[in-house]
Amino acid sequence: MSCLRALAAVIFPPIAVIDKGCGAFALTTLLTCAGWVPGVLAAILFNTKK
């Protein structure tokens, strides 16, 4: 994960996973709406997954 993507995952998590597919984007957006921390964790997990 690059530094720019990690920064995007912390600031606005859905932007960091936009290229990972519709499911990852929708789940991260939903978790970000529920709370900022779950959204950040989901974005980091999706970005570190191969």
Residue frames as a rotation matrix with the C-alpha (Angstrom) as fourth column:
MET 1
0.595 0.804 0.000 0.00
0.804 -0.595 0.000 0.00
0.000 0.000 -1.000 0.00
SER 2
-0.255 -0.691 0.677 1.45
0.657 -0.637 -0.403 3.34
0.710 0.342 0.616 -1.00
CYS 3
-0.805 -0.132 -0.579 1.67
0.548 -0.539 -0.640 6.34
-0.228 -0.832 0.506 1.30
LEU 4
-0.853 0.519 -0.062 -0.89
-0.498 -0.770 0.399 8.26
0.159 0.371 0.915 -0.75
ARG 5
-0.186 0.806 -0.562 -3.40
-0.091 0.556 0.826 5.40
0.978 0.205 -0.031 -0.57
ALA 6
-0.371 -0.003 -0.929 -2.84
0.857 0.385 -0.343 5.04
0.359 -0.923 -0.141 3.19
LEU 7
-0.956 0.014 -0.294 -3.44
0.108 -0.913 -0.394 8.76
-0.274 -0.409 0.871 3.64
ALA 8
-0.588 0.789 -0.177 -6.62
-0.592 -0.271 0.759 8.53
0.551 0.551 0.626 1.56
ALA 9
-0.216 0.488 -0.846 -7.76
0.411 0.831 0.374 5.57
0.886 -0.267 -0.380 3.68
VAL 10
-0.594 -0.049 -0.803 -7.47
0.799 -0.159 -0.581 7.68
-0.099 -0.986 0.133 6.81
ILE 11
-0.923 0.204 -0.327 -8.95
-0.187 -0.979 -0.083 10.91
-0.337 -0.015 0.941 5.44
PHE 12
0.033 0.952 -0.303 -11.78
-0.936 -0.077 -0.344 9.55
-0.350 0.295 0.889 3.26
PRO 13
-0.384 -0.337 0.860 -11.90
-0.313 0.923 0.222 5.73
-0.869 -0.184 -0.460 3.22
PRO 14
0.560 0.634 0.533 -14.20
0.229 0.500 -0.835 5.14
-0.796 0.590 0.136 0.19
ILE 15
0.763 -0.344 -0.547 -11.80
-0.641 -0.511 -0.573 6.99
-0.082 0.788 -0.611 -2.13
ALA 16
-0.216 -0.941 0.260 -9.00
-0.888 0.300 0.350 4.59
-0.407 -0.155 -0.900 -1.16
VAL 17
-0.539 0.041 0.842 -10.95
0.053 0.998 -0.015 1.52
-0.841 0.037 -0.540 -2.32
ILE 18
0.251 0.731 -0.635 -12.63
-0.620 -0.382 -0.685 2.90
-0.743 0.565 0.357 -5.44
ASP 19
-0.032 -0.333 -0.942 -10.56
-0.965 0.256 -0.058 0.66
0.260 0.907 -0.330 -7.73
LYS 20
-0.861 -0.314 0.400 -11.16
-0.452 0.834 -0.316 -2.52
-0.235 -0.453 -0.860 -5.68
GLY 21
-0.777 0.624 -0.083 -14.67
0.420 0.613 0.669 -3.08
0.468 0.485 -0.739 -7.00
CYS 22
-0.206 0.822 0.531 -18.25
-0.308 -0.569 0.762 -2.14
0.929 -0.006 0.371 -6.29
GLY 23
0.565 0.455 -0.689 -18.61
0.413 0.567 0.713 -4.41
0.715 -0.687 0.133 -3.25
ALA 24
-0.235 -0.747 -0.621 -15.57
0.962 -0.088 -0.258 -3.04
0.138 -0.659 0.740 -1.47
PHE 25
-0.846 -0.049 0.531 -16.62
0.107 -0.991 0.078 0.52
0.523 0.123 0.844 -2.23
ALA 26
0.094 0.978 0.188 -20.19
-0.218 -0.164 0.962 -0.05
0.971 -0.132 0.198 -1.02
LEU 27
0.507 0.064 -0.860 -19.12
0.700 0.552 0.454 -1.80
0.503 -0.832 0.235 2.17
THR 28
-0.540 -0.784 -0.307 -16.52
0.832 -0.442 -0.334 0.83
0.126 -0.436 0.891 3.00
THR 29
-0.669 0.378 0.640 -19.02
-0.129 -0.907 0.400 3.63
0.732 0.185 0.656 2.33
LEU 30
0.416 0.882 -0.223 -21.62
0.033 0.231 0.972 1.96
0.909 -0.411 0.067 4.55
LEU 31
0.306 -0.372 -0.877 -19.12
0.920 0.353 0.171 1.45
0.246 -0.858 0.450 7.37
THR 32
-0.788 -0.584 0.196 -17.88
0.536 -0.806 -0.249 5.03
0.303 -0.091 0.948 7.03
CYS 33
-0.249 0.786 0.565 -21.45
-0.272 -0.617 0.739 6.29
0.930 0.030 0.367 7.38
ALA 34
0.643 0.475 -0.601 -21.86
0.367 0.497 0.786 4.13
0.672 -0.726 0.145 10.49
GLY 35
0.864 -0.442 -0.240 -18.65
0.072 -0.365 0.928 5.47
-0.498 -0.820 -0.283 11.97
TRP 36
0.664 -0.642 -0.383 -15.31
-0.737 -0.476 -0.480 6.79
0.126 0.601 -0.790 10.83
VAL 37
-0.184 -0.815 0.549 -13.13
-0.854 0.409 0.321 4.15
-0.486 -0.410 -0.772 12.53
PRO 38
0.177 0.249 0.952 -14.89
0.123 0.954 -0.272 1.10
-0.977 0.165 0.138 10.98
GLY 39
0.980 0.194 -0.033 -14.61
0.006 -0.201 -0.980 2.73
-0.197 0.960 -0.199 7.57
VAL 40
0.369 -0.922 -0.113 -10.90
-0.928 -0.359 -0.103 3.35
0.054 0.143 -0.988 7.99
LEU 41
-0.223 -0.442 0.869 -10.32
-0.546 0.795 0.264 -0.22
-0.808 -0.416 -0.418 9.15
ALA 42
0.559 0.495 0.665 -12.24
0.278 0.643 -0.713 -1.63
-0.781 0.584 0.222 6.19
ALA 43
0.932 -0.244 -0.268 -10.31
-0.357 -0.491 -0.795 0.57
0.062 0.836 -0.545 3.75
ILE 44
0.019 -0.980 0.200 -6.99
-0.981 0.020 0.193 -0.54
-0.193 -0.200 -0.961 5.21
LEU 45
-0.095 0.001 0.995 -8.03
-0.192 0.981 -0.019 -4.19
-0.977 -0.193 -0.093 5.10
PHE 46
0.830 0.455 0.323 -9.19
0.230 0.249 -0.941 -3.97
-0.508 0.855 0.101 1.48
ASN 47
0.780 -0.569 -0.262 -5.98
-0.600 -0.559 -0.572 -2.21
0.179 0.603 -0.777 0.45
THR 48
-0.168 -0.889 0.426 -3.65
-0.921 0.295 0.253 -4.69
-0.351 -0.350 -0.869 2.12
LYS 49
0.347 0.372 0.861 -5.46
-0.068 0.926 -0.372 -7.69
-0.935 0.070 0.347 0.63
LYS 50
-0.710 -0.702 0.059 -3.80
-0.045 0.129 0.991 -9.12
-0.703 0.701 -0.123 -2.48
